Amino acid sequence: MTLHIHWYLPTNGDSRDIVGSGDGSQKTLAAVADTFRPPTIEYLGQIARSAEQLGYEAVLTPTGLWCEDPWITTAALSQVTRRLRFLVAFRPGLVSPTLAAHQAATFQRITGGRLLLNVVTGGDSAEQRRFGDHLGHDERYDRTDEFLAVLRGVTDPPPGETFGFTGRHYRIEEARVDTGGYGLPPLFFGGASPAAERVAARRADVYLAWGEPPKLIAERLERMRELAAAEGRELRFGIRLHVISRDTSAQAWAEAERLLSRITPERIAAVRADLAASESVGQRRMYALHGGDRDRLEIYPNLWAGYGLVRGGAGTALVGSHEEVADRIEEYHALGLDHFILSGQPHLEEAYWFAEGAAAVLRSRGLLPAPAAGTAPALVP
């Protein structure tokens, strides 16, 4: 299995500190005012061009009102890159699945096939209501299942035919979306609840997990393989992690300690209260790794849960020397993880630290190909 290394686009802004993902409050921005970098096209373009130069296959964008719109932002950035793919996060149910298929097909045509799709159903009912979505947690996944059935159906009907669908949430008549020969982009999908896992087994190409110790990851991958097999399908797997890779282990842990020193107890308490109310099973699993305790953050060798103290989403980082970080990636890869979506503060500098350090080690071990030149490399999900 080939390793696929991706980076992250901080479309909610960047910093030399751990910025609370999704928290755009004035209090949070004031806390990092000396290092905050607004998500301008100029700055995001720097990150995208650097990621391309350094050999990352794609960059992930988040989705939510706290960040820039991922479709518009990545469409703009596609014009200042040549090979880089864009893993665009979007929320099924907020637009018609036929319209989403049309957007994807247009994106593929104008970029030469550089789109990947990250399906984010949403684990926070309060945030969903801001978009006018009042379905409960499991109902949202039921709608996602129908949405993805339509998304696949309208982009791949038999020649000369159209696609129709009647379900609880959608009724589609005589629809067909011309993909210009590119087909539907690979679907990346995450979620730790039983409802999410069922949809992923039935509809996804790549199932994504947040960074947990290898034993927990192995258990989840085995469960997902069984669920997919019951659907007559096979899945590929990926993981979302932050990373602090340095020339020595001491340097890496010193940087982790610097990040930790900038976090106040009040901020940890405020985030803990927010996360306690989350419907997301994955979010609860992230919090359980550290329980809000600053003194037990290394939950596995080189796996640090410091990010999860003050931000939602992926809450763990690989921390260590380039060789140690490469060792952990190789360990996860041996479990069956192919796609590694990485990030670090700030995203521009950390892209270089990892690519010129741990990625170089992986390349020397024959686990990662040399950076591609010319057109976008073929990606098999």
C-alpha positions in Angstrom: 0.0 0.0 0.0 1.3 3.4 -1.0 1.6 6.2 1.6 -0.3 9.4 0.8 0.8 12.5 2.7 -1.5 15.5 2.8 -1.3 18.9 4.5 -3.9 21.3 5.9 -5.1 24.8 4.8 -5.9 27.0 7.9 -8.8 28.9 6.3 -9.7 30.2 9.8 -6.3 31.8 10.2 -2.9 30.6 11.4 -0.7 31.3 14.4 2.4 30.2 16.3 0.1 29.0 19.0 -2.6 26.4 19.2 -5.6 28.3 17.8 -8.9 27.0 19.0 -10.4 25.6 15.9 -13.8 27.2 15.2 -13.3 29.9 17.9 -13.3 33.2 16.2 -14.1 35.2 19.4 -12.4 38.4 20.1 -11.0 37.0 23.3 -9.3 34.2 21.5 -7.9 36.4 18.7 -6.6 38.8 21.3 -4.8 36.0 23.0 -2.8 35.3 19.9 -2.8 38.8 18.4 1.0 39.0 18.3 1.2 35.9 16.1 -2.2 35.6 14.3 -2.1 35.4 10.5 -5.3 36.1 8.7 -6.4 33.6 6.1 -5.8 35.8 3.1 -5.5 34.3 -0.4 -1.9 35.5 -0.4 -1.0 33.6 2.7 -3.0 30.5 1.9 -1.4 30.6 -1.5 2.0 30.5 0.1 1.0 27.4 2.0 -0.5 25.8 -1.1 2.5 26.5 -3.3 4.9 25.3 -0.6 2.9 22.1 -0.1 3.0 21.4 -3.8 6.8 22.1 -4.0 7.4 19.9 -1.0 5.6 16.9 -2.4 2.3 16.8 -0.4 -0.5 15.3 -2.6 -3.4 17.4 -1.3 -4.4 19.9 1.2 -7.5 19.6 3.4 -9.8 22.5 4.1 -12.2 22.7 7.1 -15.9 23.6 6.8 -18.0 25.8 9.1 -18.9 29.4 9.6 -15.7 30.0 11.6 -13.6 29.6 8.4 -13.6 30.7 4.8 -15.9 28.8 2.4 -13.8 25.8 1.2 -15.2 25.6 -2.4 -14.5 29.3 -3.2 -11.1 29.3 -1.4 -9.8 26.2 -3.1 -11.1 27.2 -6.5 -9.0 30.4 -6.2 -5.9 28.5 -4.9 -6.2 26.0 -7.8 -5.2 28.8 -10.1 -1.8 29.4 -8.3 -0.9 25.7 -8.2 -0.4 23.1 -10.9 -0.4 19.6 -9.3 -1.8 20.0 -5.8 -5.1 18.4 -5.0 -7.7 20.0 -2.8 -9.6 17.8 -0.2 -12.7 20.0 0.1 -14.7 19.5 3.2 -18.5 20.0 2.8 -21.7 19.3 4.6 -24.2 17.0 2.9 -27.8 18.2 3.4 -27.1 21.9 3.2 -27.2 21.8 -0.6 -28.9 19.5 -3.1 -26.8 16.4 -3.9 -27.3 17.0 -7.6 -25.9 20.6 -7.1 -23.0 19.2 -5.1 -22.3 16.8 -8.0 -22.4 19.7 -10.4 -20.0 21.8 -8.3 -17.6 18.9 -8.1 -17.8 18.2 -11.9 -17.1 21.9 -12.6 -14.2 21.9 -10.1 -12.7 18.9 -11.8 -12.9 20.4 -15.2 -11.3 23.8 -14.3 -8.5 22.1 -12.3 -7.8 19.1 -14.4 -9.1 16.6 -11.9 -7.6 17.9 -8.7 -10.6 17.5 -6.4 -11.1 15.2 -3.5 -14.2 15.3 -1.3 -14.3 15.2 2.5 -17.9 14.5 3.7 -18.6 16.1 7.1 -22.1 15.3 8.4 -21.7 17.5 11.5 -21.7 16.5 15.1 -22.9 19.7 16.7 -26.7 20.4 16.5 -26.2 24.0 17.6 -23.9 24.7 14.6 -26.2 22.8 12.2 -29.1 25.0 13.3 -27.2 28.1 12.3 -27.5 26.7 8.7 -31.2 26.0 9.2 -30.7 22.3 9.7 -32.8 20.9 12.6 -32.3 17.2 12.2 -31.0 15.1 15.1 -27.6 13.3 15.1 -28.7 9.9 13.6 -31.2 11.6 11.3 -28.3 13.6 9.8 -26.4 10.4 9.0 -29.5 8.9 7.5 -29.8 11.9 5.2 -26.0 11.7 4.4 -26.6 8.1 3.3 -29.2 9.2 0.8 -27.2 12.2 -0.2 -24.2 10.1 -1.1 -26.4 7.6 -2.9 -27.7 10.4 -5.1 -24.2 11.9 -5.5 -22.9 8.6 -6.9 -26.0 7.9 -8.9 -26.2 11.2 -10.8 -22.5 11.0 -11.8 -22.6 7.4 -13.0 -25.9 6.5 -14.7 -25.8 4.0 -17.6 -25.0 5.6 -21.0 -28.0 7.5 -22.3 -30.0 7.2 -19.1 -30.8 9.5 -16.2 -30.9 8.8 -12.4 -33.9 8.9 -10.1 -34.2 8.5 -6.4 -37.0 8.5 -3.8 -36.1 8.4 -0.2 -37.0 10.0 3.1 -35.0 13.1 2.5 -34.6 13.4 -1.3 -36.7 12.9 -4.3 -34.6 13.2 -7.5 -36.0 12.9 -11.0 -34.3 12.4 -14.3 -30.9 13.8 -13.2 -27.5 13.3 -14.8 -24.3 15.3 -14.2 -21.6 15.2 -16.9 -18.2 14.7 -15.1 -16.2 15.4 -18.2 -14.5 12.0 -18.0 -13.2 12.6 -14.5 -15.9 10.7 -12.6 -16.9 11.3 -9.0 -13.8 12.3 -6.9 -12.9 9.9 -4.1 -15.0 10.3 -1.0 -13.2 10.7 2.4 -15.5 10.2 5.4 -15.0 10.3 9.1 -17.2 9.6 12.2 -17.0 7.4 15.2 -20.7 6.8 16.0 -22.4 3.6 14.9 -24.6 5.7 12.5 -21.4 7.2 11.0 -19.7 3.9 10.6 -22.6 2.3 8.8 -22.7 5.2 6.3 -19.0 5.0 5.8 -19.0 1.3 5.2 -21.8 1.7 2.6 -20.7 4.9 0.8 -17.1 6.0 1.5 -13.9 5.4 -0.4 -11.5 6.4 2.4 -12.5 6.2 6.1 -10.8 8.8 8.3 -10.0 8.5 12.0 -8.6 11.1 14.4 -5.3 10.2 16.0 -5.6 7.7 18.8 -3.1 5.1 20.1 -2.5 2.3 17.6 -4.4 -0.3 19.6 -7.6 1.8 19.4 -7.0 2.5 15.7 -6.5 -1.2 15.0 -9.8 -2.1 16.7 -11.7 0.5 14.7 -10.1 -0.5 11.4 -11.1 -4.1 12.0 -14.6 -3.1 12.8 -14.8 -1.0 9.6 -13.4 -3.8 7.5 -16.2 -6.1 8.8 -18.9 -3.5 8.2 -17.7 -2.8 4.6 -17.4 -6.5 3.8 -21.0 -7.0 4.9 -21.9 -4.4 2.2 -19.7 -6.2 -0.4 -17.2 -3.4 -0.3 -13.6 -2.6 0.7 -12.4 0.6 2.3 -9.1 2.4 2.4 -8.1 4.2 5.6 -6.6 7.5 6.7 -5.8 9.4 9.8 -5.8 13.1 10.8 -2.9 14.3 13.0 -0.9 17.4 13.9 2.8 17.1 13.8 5.9 18.5 15.5 9.0 17.0 13.8 12.4 18.3 14.6 16.1 17.4 14.3 16.1 16.0 17.8 13.4 14.7 20.1 14.4 17.3 22.7 13.7 20.1 20.3 10.3 18.7 19.3 9.2 18.3 22.9 10.5 21.8 23.8 8.2 23.1 21.0 5.3 21.1 22.4 6.0 22.6 25.9 6.1 26.1 24.4 2.7 25.6 22.9 1.4 24.2 26.1 2.8 27.2 28.1 0.6 29.6 26.1 -2.6 27.9 27.1 -4.3 29.2 30.2 -6.3 27.1 32.7 -9.3 29.3 32.0 -9.2 28.6 28.3 -9.0 24.8 29.0 -12.0 25.0 31.3 -14.0 27.0 28.7 -13.2 24.5 25.9 -14.0 21.6 28.2 -17.4 22.9 28.8 -18.1 23.3 25.1 -16.8 19.8 24.2 -18.8 18.2 27.0 -22.0 19.3 25.2 -20.8 17.9 21.8 -22.9 15.1 20.2 -19.8 13.9 18.4 -18.6 10.5 19.5 -15.3 11.2 18.0 -15.0 14.4 20.0 -15.7 12.6 23.2 -13.1 10.0 22.4 -10.5 12.8 21.8 -11.3 14.3 25.2 -11.2 11.0 27.0 -7.5 10.6 25.9 -6.4 13.3 28.3 -9.5 14.2 30.4 -8.4 17.9 30.6 -5.2 16.9 32.5 -2.1 18.8 31.4 0.1 16.3 33.1 -0.9 13.2 31.1 -0.7 14.4 27.5 1.7 11.8 26.0 -0.8 9.1 25.6 1.5 6.8 23.5 5.1 7.2 22.6 5.4 10.4 20.5 1.6 10.8 20.5 0.7 14.1 22.3 -2.9 15.1 23.1 -2.1 18.8 23.8 -4.1 20.1 20.9 -7.3 18.5 22.3 -7.1 20.6 25.4 -8.2 23.7 23.6 -9.7 22.8 20.2 -12.3 20.6 18.7 -11.6 18.1 15.9 -8.4 16.2 15.7 -6.7 16.7 19.1 -3.4 14.8 18.9 0.1 15.4 17.4 3.0 13.3 16.5 6.0 14.8 18.4 9.6 13.7 18.2 12.7 13.6 16.1 12.3 13.1 12.3 13.1 9.4 12.8 10.6 9.0 15.7 7.8 10.6 13.8 8.6 8.5 10.7 8.6 5.4 13.0 5.1 6.2 14.3 3.8 6.8 10.8 5.3 3.5 9.7 3.6 1.8 12.7 0.2 3.3 11.7 0.8 2.4 8.1 1.4 -1.2 9.1 -2.1 -1.3 10.5 -3.6 -0.4 7.1 -3.6 3.5 7.1 -2.6 4.9 3.8 -3.6 8.5 4.0 -2.0 10.9 6.5 -3.5 14.3 6.8 -1.1 16.5 8.8 -0.9 20.0 10.1 1.1 22.1 12.5 1.4 25.6 13.9 2.2 27.7 11.9 1.3 25.7 8.8 3.8 27.3 6.5 6.9 26.6 8.6 5.7 23.2 9.8 5.1 22.0 6.3 8.8 22.4 5.7 9.9 20.9 9.0 8.0 17.7 8.2 8.7 17.4 4.5 12.4 18.0 4.9 12.6 15.8 8.0 10.3 12.9 8.7 9.1 12.7 5.0 12.7 12.4 3.9 13.2 9.6 6.4 10.1 7.8 5.0 11.4 8.3 1.5 14.8 6.8 2.4 12.9 3.7 3.7 11.1 3.3 0.4 7.7 4.2 1.9 7.2 7.5 0.1 7.9 8.4 -3.5 9.9 11.4 -4.6 8.0 14.6 -5.1 6.2 14.5 -8.4 6.9 16.9 -11.2 4.6 17.9 -14.1 0.9 16.9 -14.0 -1.0 15.7 -10.9 -0.1 12.1 -10.0 -2.8 9.5 -10.2 -4.5 8.8 -6.9 -6.1 5.5 -6.2 -8.3 5.8 -3.1 
